[in-house]
Amino acid sequence: MRSLALSVLIGLVGAALLHIVIVLALPRWTGSDAFTRVTALGETGRFFALANEANPTGLFNDDPHIRSAVCRFDLSDGPVRVLANGDVPIWTTATYDAASNETYSLNDRSAIGDGVDLTLVTPTQLLLLKRNMPAALTRSVMVELKQEQGYVVIRAIVPDKSAETSARAFLSEATCNTMVLG
């Protein structure tokens, strides 16, 4: 009986210490998630090119053959259309929610057409669009998201120096615009 009481006491003290450590460490972790870093880059609806070396934002790609850009979106004002076109050998795109969980991904091999054409929508917005689909969206990939806020990343593969200019143009001309329904 005495060893049971001692075990329970040690467990309670250990749990208390663990909670104290977590509470004291929280300020260090807060603000270091990817969504907070993307938010700090600037306003919604605009792509920001990401560096290929470590930088103060913490958002970078250390692969010398990939160029990338990120755009934060908010679906509360309407669907967001993501477009990117250009002469790049390979591209990929992925959407993430505010918790930085990947919610959708697409690449040039599985896209409809040559470039990126996504329309990010809430379930309600998708129903409204299906009732009266604009002709411009007939070839757009509809991506239904549960959360209204998140970010989208587009990557262009640069196999050699000759593809650098086209990859940078592909990313700099990418758009991430809110659409007005109605």
Backbone as numpy.savetxt, mean C-alpha at the origin, in Angstrom:
# Nx Ny Nz CAx CAy CAz Cx Cy Cz
0.93 -28.03 47.63 0.11 -26.85 47.63 0.98 -25.59 47.63
2.08 -25.68 48.38 2.97 -24.54 48.48 3.65 -24.25 47.14
4.04 -25.29 46.40 4.68 -25.09 45.10 3.69 -24.52 44.08
2.42 -24.87 44.20 1.38 -24.31 43.32 1.23 -22.81 43.57
1.19 -22.42 44.83 1.07 -21.00 45.16 2.29 -20.23 44.68
3.47 -20.84 44.84 4.70 -20.19 44.37 4.69 -20.05 42.84
4.23 -21.06 42.14 4.14 -21.00 40.68 3.18 -19.91 40.22
2.04 -19.80 40.87 1.06 -18.76 40.53 1.65 -17.38 40.79
2.33 -17.21 41.92 2.95 -15.93 42.26 4.02 -15.54 41.24
4.86 -16.48 40.86 5.90 -16.22 39.85 5.25 -15.86 38.51
4.19 -16.55 38.15 3.46 -16.25 36.90 2.88 -14.85 36.91
2.28 -14.45 38.04 1.69 -13.11 38.15 2.77 -12.03 38.08
3.87 -12.24 38.76 4.97 -11.26 38.72 5.53 -11.17 37.30
5.71 -12.30 36.65 6.22 -12.31 35.27 5.27 -11.59 34.32
3.96 -11.83 34.46 2.98 -11.15 33.61 2.99 -9.65 33.86
3.12 -9.24 35.11 3.17 -7.81 35.42 4.41 -7.17 34.79
5.55 -7.84 34.89 6.78 -7.30 34.29 6.65 -7.21 32.76
6.07 -8.20 32.15 5.87 -8.18 30.71 4.98 -7.01 30.30
3.90 -6.77 31.02 3.02 -5.64 30.71 3.73 -4.30 30.89
4.55 -4.19 31.89 5.30 -2.95 32.12 6.27 -2.71 30.95
6.96 -3.74 30.52 7.89 -3.61 29.39 7.14 -3.19 28.13
5.99 -3.78 27.86 5.20 -3.44 26.68 4.74 -1.99 26.74
4.22 -1.56 27.87 3.76 -0.18 28.01 4.91 0.81 27.84
6.06 0.51 28.37 7.20 1.41 28.23 7.77 1.42 26.81
7.62 0.32 26.08 8.17 0.23 24.72 7.22 0.79 23.66
5.94 0.95 23.97 4.97 1.43 22.98 5.35 2.74 22.31
5.78 3.75 23.04 6.14 5.00 22.34 7.22 4.82 21.28
8.09 3.88 21.48 9.16 3.64 20.51 8.60 3.03 19.22
7.58 2.19 19.35 7.00 1.53 18.19 5.98 2.40 17.47
5.29 3.25 18.18 4.26 4.08 17.58 4.85 4.98 16.51
4.20 5.03 15.37 4.66 5.87 14.29 5.70 5.25 13.40
6.06 4.02 13.64 7.08 3.40 12.80 6.48 2.39 11.82
5.15 2.30 11.77 4.54 1.38 10.83 4.55 2.00 9.43
4.39 1.18 8.41 4.49 1.64 7.02 3.43 2.67 6.68
2.18 2.49 7.12 1.13 3.44 6.78 1.44 4.83 7.34
1.93 4.91 8.56 2.30 6.20 9.14 3.42 6.84 8.33
4.37 6.05 7.89 5.47 6.58 7.07 4.98 7.06 5.71
4.06 6.32 5.11 3.49 6.74 3.83 2.70 8.03 4.01
1.94 8.11 5.09 1.17 9.32 5.38 2.08 10.54 5.52
3.24 10.34 6.10 4.17 11.45 6.30 4.77 11.97 4.99
4.69 11.18 3.91 5.24 11.63 2.63 4.46 12.80 2.05
3.16 12.85 2.29 2.36 13.94 1.73 0.91 13.55 1.58
0.21 14.35 0.78 -1.24 14.21 0.64 -1.65 12.92 -0.06
-2.94 12.62 0.03 -3.49 11.46 -0.66 -3.59 11.78 -2.15
-3.72 10.74 -2.95 -3.94 10.92 -4.37 -2.73 11.32 -5.18
-1.55 11.08 -4.67 -0.32 11.45 -5.39 0.73 10.37 -5.17
1.38 9.95 -6.24 2.46 8.99 -6.11 3.75 9.68 -5.70
4.47 9.03 -4.79 5.77 9.50 -4.34 6.79 8.42 -4.67
7.83 8.79 -5.40 8.88 7.83 -5.74 9.65 7.47 -4.47
9.98 6.20 -4.33 10.74 5.74 -3.18 12.20 5.57 -3.56
13.07 5.95 -2.67 14.51 5.88 -2.91 14.99 4.43 -2.94
16.15 4.25 -3.51 16.76 2.92 -3.54 17.90 2.80 -2.53
17.87 3.65 -1.53 18.85 3.56 -0.44 18.15 3.97 0.86
18.72 3.55 1.96 18.14 3.88 3.27 18.03 5.41 3.40
16.92 5.85 4.01 16.69 7.28 4.18 15.85 7.49 5.44
15.66 8.75 5.85 14.94 9.03 7.09 13.49 8.53 7.13
12.85 8.38 5.97 11.46 7.91 5.98 11.35 6.44 6.35
12.41 5.69 6.12 12.36 4.25 6.36 11.69 3.52 5.21
11.25 4.25 4.18 10.61 3.65 3.02 11.60 3.66 1.86
12.14 2.51 1.57 13.08 2.41 0.47 13.12 0.97 -0.02
13.72 0.79 -1.17 13.86 -0.51 -1.76 15.35 -0.74 -2.00
15.90 -1.76 -1.42 17.33 -1.97 -1.56 17.70 -2.87 -2.75
16.73 -3.20 -3.58 17.02 -3.98 -4.78 17.38 -3.01 -5.91
18.59 -3.10 -6.47 19.00 -2.15 -7.51 18.23 -2.29 -8.82
17.45 -3.35 -8.98 16.72 -3.58 -10.23 15.24 -3.24 -10.12
14.84 -2.61 -9.04 13.43 -2.25 -8.86 13.32 -0.77 -8.54
12.39 -0.10 -9.22 12.03 1.27 -8.90 10.59 1.22 -8.42
10.26 2.01 -7.41 8.90 1.93 -6.86 8.39 3.30 -6.46
7.05 3.39 -6.40 6.37 4.60 -5.98 5.16 4.19 -5.16
4.74 5.08 -4.25 3.62 4.78 -3.35 2.63 5.93 -3.34
1.35 5.58 -3.24 0.28 6.57 -3.18 -0.69 6.17 -2.07
-0.97 7.11 -1.19 -1.96 6.88 -0.13 -3.33 7.25 -0.68
-4.34 6.46 -0.32 -5.70 6.75 -0.80 -6.69 6.75 0.35
-7.82 7.39 0.10 -8.94 7.43 1.04 -10.21 7.32 0.22
-10.93 6.22 0.37 -12.11 5.96 -0.42 -13.36 6.65 0.11
-13.25 7.39 1.20 -14.44 8.03 1.77 -15.02 9.10 0.84
-14.21 9.66 -0.06 -14.68 10.66 -1.02 -15.08 10.06 -2.35
-14.87 8.78 -2.55 -15.21 8.11 -3.80 -14.16 7.10 -4.17
-14.43 6.32 -5.23 -13.46 5.33 -5.70 -12.18 6.02 -6.14
-11.10 5.27 -6.13 -9.80 5.79 -6.56 -9.33 4.96 -7.76
-9.00 5.66 -8.83 -8.50 4.98 -10.03 -6.99 5.13 -10.09
-6.31 4.01 -10.26 -4.85 3.96 -10.33 -4.48 3.59 -11.76
-3.72 4.48 -12.41 -3.30 4.26 -13.79 -1.80 4.45 -13.93
-1.18 3.60 -14.73 0.24 3.76 -15.07 0.46 3.05 -16.40
1.08 3.75 -17.32 1.38 3.18 -18.63 2.80 3.54 -19.01
3.40 2.68 -19.77 4.75 2.96 -20.23 5.43 1.70 -20.72
6.60 1.88 -21.22 7.36 0.78 -21.79 8.34 0.23 -20.76
7.83 -0.60 -19.86 8.69 -1.27 -18.88 8.56 -2.78 -19.09
9.65 -3.51 -18.90 9.59 -4.95 -19.16 8.65 -5.69 -18.21
8.66 -5.30 -16.95 7.82 -5.97 -15.95 7.39 -4.93 -14.92
6.13 -4.98 -14.51 5.66 -4.14 -13.42 4.79 -4.96 -12.49
4.70 -4.52 -11.25 3.80 -5.12 -10.27 3.14 -3.99 -9.49
2.00 -4.29 -8.94 1.33 -3.34 -8.06 0.65 -4.11 -6.94
0.53 -3.47 -5.79 -0.13 -4.09 -4.64 -0.81 -3.00 -3.83
-1.97 -3.34 -3.26 -2.65 -2.43 -2.35 -2.52 -2.96 -0.93
-2.47 -2.03 0.01 -2.32 -2.36 1.42 -3.34 -1.55 2.21
-3.85 -2.13 3.29 -4.76 -1.39 4.16 -3.95 -0.57 5.16
-4.64 0.15 6.04 -3.96 1.02 7.00 -3.12 0.24 8.00
-3.36 -1.05 8.14 -2.54 -1.89 9.02 -1.37 -2.51 8.25
-1.17 -2.08 7.01 -0.09 -2.54 6.13 -0.22 -4.01 5.74
-1.45 -4.50 5.72 -1.71 -5.85 5.24 -1.99 -5.78 3.74
-1.33 -6.63 2.96 -1.57 -6.63 1.53 -2.99 -7.10 1.26
-3.75 -6.32 0.48 -5.14 -6.66 0.20 -5.37 -7.08 -1.24
-4.44 -6.73 -2.13 -4.58 -7.11 -3.54 -3.24 -6.93 -4.23
-2.96 -7.76 -5.20 -1.74 -7.58 -6.00 -2.02 -7.99 -7.44
-1.27 -7.38 -8.34 -1.43 -7.60 -9.77 -0.09 -7.35 -10.43
0.15 -8.02 -11.55 1.37 -7.74 -12.31 1.04 -7.67 -13.79
2.04 -7.34 -14.57 1.82 -7.15 -16.01 1.36 -8.42 -16.71
1.66 -9.56 -16.16 1.28 -10.83 -16.79 -0.20 -11.16 -16.59
-0.81 -10.61 -15.53 -2.21 -10.94 -15.25 -3.16 -9.76 -15.42
-2.66 -8.65 -15.93 -3.48 -7.45 -16.10 -4.28 -7.51 -17.39
-5.31 -6.69 -17.44 -6.09 -6.51 -18.66 -5.44 -5.35 -19.40
-4.81 -5.61 -20.52 -4.13 -4.54 -21.26 -2.67 -4.46 -20.88
-2.05 -3.34 -21.28 -0.61 -3.19 -21.12 -0.18 -2.57 -19.81
-0.98 -1.68 -19.23 -0.55 -0.94 -18.05 -1.40 -1.24 -16.83
-1.10 -0.50 -15.79 -1.86 -0.61 -14.54 -3.18 0.14 -14.73
-4.28 -0.51 -14.44 -5.60 0.14 -14.47 -6.46 -0.53 -13.40
-6.41 0.05 -12.20 -7.18 -0.46 -11.07 -8.17 0.59 -10.62
-9.32 0.15 -10.17 -10.26 1.05 -9.51 -10.52 0.48 -8.13
-10.10 1.24 -7.12 -10.24 0.82 -5.72 -11.58 1.32 -5.22
-12.39 0.42 -4.66 -13.75 0.76 -4.26 -14.13 0.09 -2.94
-15.10 0.69 -2.26 -15.74 0.04 -1.12 -16.86 -0.84 -1.69
-17.43 -1.74 -0.91 -18.53 -2.57 -1.43 -19.71 -1.72 -1.93
-20.04 -0.66 -1.23 -21.15 0.21 -1.64 -20.84 0.90 -2.96
-19.62 1.41 -3.10 -19.22 2.07 -4.34 -19.24 1.10 -5.52
-18.86 -0.14 -5.28 -18.87 -1.13 -6.35 -20.30 -1.37 -6.83
-21.25 -1.45 -5.90 -22.66 -1.62 -6.30 -23.14 -0.44 -7.14
-22.77 0.76 -6.74 -23.16 1.94 -7.51 -22.55 1.93 -8.91
-21.30 1.53 -9.00 -20.64 1.47 -10.30 -21.25 0.39 -11.19
-21.60 -0.74 -10.61 -22.19 -1.83 -11.40 -23.54 -1.43 -11.99
-24.28 -0.57 -11.30 -25.57 -0.11 -11.81 -25.41 0.74 -13.07
-24.34 1.51 -13.12 -24.12 2.42 -14.24 -22.62 2.53 -14.50
-22.06 1.48 -15.10 -20.61 1.41 -15.31 -20.19 2.38 -16.41
-19.32 3.33 -16.07 -18.80 4.24 -17.10 -17.97 3.45 -18.12
-18.06 3.83 -19.38 -17.33 3.13 -20.45 -15.83 3.12 -20.18
-15.30 4.17 -19.56 -13.86 4.25 -19.28 -13.40 3.18 -18.30
-14.32 2.62 -17.52 -13.93 1.63 -16.51 -14.16 0.19 -16.94
-14.61 -0.06 -18.14 -14.93 -1.42 -18.55 -13.72 -2.35 -18.55
-12.52 -1.81 -18.73 -11.31 -2.65 -18.72 -10.49 -2.47 -17.45
-11.02 -1.70 -16.51 -10.33 -1.49 -15.23 -10.61 -2.66 -14.30
-9.61 -3.06 -13.55 -9.78 -4.14 -12.57 -10.38 -3.51 -11.31
-11.57 -3.97 -10.92 -12.24 -3.46 -9.72 -11.67 -4.18 -8.50
-11.17 -3.42 -7.55 -10.59 -3.97 -6.34 -11.44 -3.51 -5.17
-12.22 -4.43 -4.62 -13.10 -4.12 -3.50 -12.32 -4.22 -2.19
-12.32 -3.12 -1.44 -11.57 -3.06 -0.18 -12.52 -2.85 0.99
-12.24 -3.51 2.09 -13.09 -3.37 3.28 -12.81 -2.08 4.03
-11.56 -1.62 4.02 -11.20 -0.39 4.70 -11.07 0.75 3.69
-11.45 1.95 4.11 -11.43 3.09 3.20 -10.03 3.68 3.00
-9.13 3.48 3.96 -7.80 4.07 3.84 -6.75 2.99 3.63
-5.74 3.37 2.87 -4.64 2.46 2.61 -3.66 3.10 1.65
-2.85 2.27 1.02 -1.89 2.78 0.05 -1.65 1.74 -1.03
-1.21 2.22 -2.17 -0.90 1.35 -3.30 0.55 1.59 -3.70
1.24 0.51 -4.01 2.65 0.57 -4.43 2.74 0.02 -5.85
3.45 0.76 -6.70 3.74 0.29 -8.06 5.25 0.11 -8.16
5.65 -1.02 -8.75 7.08 -1.30 -8.93 7.35 -1.56 -10.41
8.46 -1.06 -10.88 8.92 -1.32 -12.25 10.27 -2.01 -12.16
10.41 -3.07 -12.91 11.67 -3.81 -12.93 12.62 -3.15 -13.93
13.87 -2.98 -13.51 14.91 -2.37 -14.34 16.02 -3.41 -14.50
15.95 -4.23 -15.55 16.95 -5.30 -15.70 18.35 -4.78 -16.04
18.41 -3.60 -16.68 19.71 -3.00 -17.01 19.55 -1.49 -17.11
20.66 -0.79 -17.28 20.66 0.68 -17.30 19.77 1.26 -18.41
19.62 0.54 -19.51 18.84 1.07 -20.63 17.35 1.20 -20.29
16.87 0.49 -19.29 15.46 0.55 -18.90 15.19 1.58 -17.81
16.22 2.21 -17.30 16.07 3.17 -16.19 15.14 4.33 -16.53
15.35 4.96 -17.67 14.55 6.12 -18.05 13.08 5.76 -18.20
12.78 4.65 -18.85 11.39 4.26 -19.05 10.73 3.86 -17.72
11.48 3.25 -16.82 10.92 2.88 -15.51 10.59 4.12 -14.70
11.48 5.10 -14.70 11.23 6.35 -13.97 10.03 7.09 -14.57
9.91 7.10 -15.90 8.77 7.76 -16.56 7.47 7.04 -16.21
7.51 5.72 -16.22 6.34 4.90 -15.88 5.81 5.29 -14.50
6.71 5.43 -13.53 6.31 5.75 -12.16 5.93 7.22 -12.00
6.65 8.11 -12.65 6.37 9.54 -12.46 5.05 9.95 -13.13
4.61 9.22 -14.13 3.36 9.54 -14.81 2.17 8.76 -14.23
2.40 7.91 -13.26 1.31 7.15 -12.63 0.37 8.09 -11.89
-0.92 7.77 -11.92 -1.92 8.59 -11.23 -2.71 7.73 -10.26
-3.27 8.42 -9.28 -4.00 7.79 -8.18 -5.09 8.78 -7.77
-6.15 8.88 -8.60 -7.13 9.96 -8.44 -8.49 9.48 -7.94
-9.08 10.28 -7.08 -10.44 10.01 -6.61 -11.44 10.34 -7.72
-12.41 9.45 -7.90 -13.45 9.64 -8.91 -14.72 10.10 -8.20
-15.50 10.90 -8.88 -16.78 11.35 -8.34 -17.86 10.47 -8.92
-18.66 9.85 -8.05 -19.77 9.02 -8.51 -21.03 9.87 -8.63
-21.82 9.53 -9.62 -23.11 10.20 -9.68 -23.31 10.85 -10.94
